[in-house]
Amino acid sequence: MSGRNGASDERGRLATDPFEYRITKQGGVLVLRGGRAVMTVGGGNAARLVAALQRADETHAQHLLARASGNYRRGNERA
């Protein structure tokens, strides 16, 4: 799977170093990785992300969080 709707994780980084998230009292989404905050998503984007995360399985949720954080967007980043 690859592309916009079927993002791939060919190197397995999302499985070995997964994202985590917390929903704030204000309705924002705090995206974490390795125990550190990567970014905060707010407003309408946060509402859409929360709705998508509630429907998603674990693998799809990791791809949603990666997309939201801006990581793994192009597929050519190095570790």
C-alpha positions in Angstrom: 0.0 0.0 0.0 1.2 3.4 -0.8 0.0 6.9 -1.7 -2.6 9.2 -0.2 -5.2 6.8 0.9 -3.0 3.8 1.6 0.1 5.2 3.3 2.9 2.6 3.8 5.4 2.0 6.5 7.8 -0.1 4.6 10.6 0.4 7.1 8.4 -0.5 10.1 9.1 2.7 12.0 5.5 3.2 13.1 5.5 -0.2 14.7 8.9 0.1 16.4 8.5 3.8 17.5 4.8 4.5 17.5 3.0 7.8 18.0 0.8 8.5 20.9 -1.9 11.1 21.4 -3.8 12.9 24.0 -7.0 15.0 23.7 -6.8 18.2 25.6 -9.6 19.8 27.6 -9.8 22.5 24.9 -10.4 19.8 22.2 -6.9 19.9 20.7 -4.8 16.8 20.0 -1.3 16.6 21.4 0.8 14.3 19.3 3.6 12.6 21.1 6.5 10.3 20.1 9.0 8.8 22.5 7.3 10.6 25.4 7.9 14.0 23.8 5.4 16.3 22.3 5.8 16.5 18.5 3.0 19.0 17.9 -0.4 20.2 18.8 -3.3 20.1 16.4 -6.1 22.5 17.2 -9.4 23.8 15.9 -11.3 22.1 13.1 -8.3 20.0 12.2 -8.3 18.6 15.7 -12.0 17.8 15.6 -11.6 15.9 12.2 -8.5 14.1 13.6 -10.3 13.0 16.7 -13.2 11.7 14.7 -10.9 9.8 12.4 -8.9 8.3 15.3 -12.0 7.0 17.0 -12.9 5.1 13.8 -9.4 3.9 13.0 -7.6 0.7 14.0 -4.1 0.9 15.5 -2.2 0.8 12.2 -4.5 3.4 10.5 -4.3 5.6 13.6 -0.5 5.6 13.4 -0.7 6.7 9.8 -3.1 9.5 10.7 -0.8 10.7 13.5 2.2 10.6 11.2 0.3 12.6 8.6 -0.9 15.1 11.1 2.6 15.6 12.5 4.2 16.1 9.1 6.5 13.1 9.6 6.8 10.4 6.8 5.1 12.7 4.4 7.5 12.2 1.5 8.8 8.8 2.3 12.5 9.7 1.6 13.5 10.8 5.1 16.4 9.1 6.8 16.7 8.0 10.4 
